[in-house]
Amino acid sequence: MIKTSVLFVCMGNICRSPTAEGVFAKLIKDKHVDKYFLIDSAGTHAYHIGDAPDLRSQKAANDRGVTLAHLRARKVNREDFVNFDFILVMDDDNYANLIMQCPEQYKNKIHYFLDYAPQLATREVPDPYYGGKYGFEKVLDMIEAASLGFLAHVQKTDRVK
């Protein structure tokens, strides 16, 4: 069976991208399609390599039944462009950073995650790191919407039944 591989990317890999990984993992498990996916998350910067997700992200996610504590931050590497079918970024800065690093033949794999939630009328998931509790809740709402849209997009292919 060919799995659809998905990499969620933000700056430090401690707030948005691990939240997206956790939310999407829960969604595909709940929908009984997790066997069709390989998912991971990473950051464009090496600020937090090896660290667990931000405790505020963990708390907000836990309140919605999503566990993030087992995840550890890592930096995007060159092999990711080869190994992942979809590289889903959270904002303009990270999109630009990846496009600069990415070999030309793999640039078509890089997408804004929120393009799968057009009803939100934005392409960027805001970084909640310097905000309060509401910022983490808003990010979760946006990620949940994009996760549903992305899953629907992938299910239109023959990869996921």
Secondary structure by P-SEA (a helix, b strand, c coil): cccbbbbbbcccccccaaaaaaaaaaaaaaaccccccccbbbbcccccccccccaaaaaaaaaaccccccbbbbcccccccccccccccccaaaaaaaaaacccccccccccccccccccccccccccccccaaaaaaaaaaaaaaaaaaaaaaaaccccc
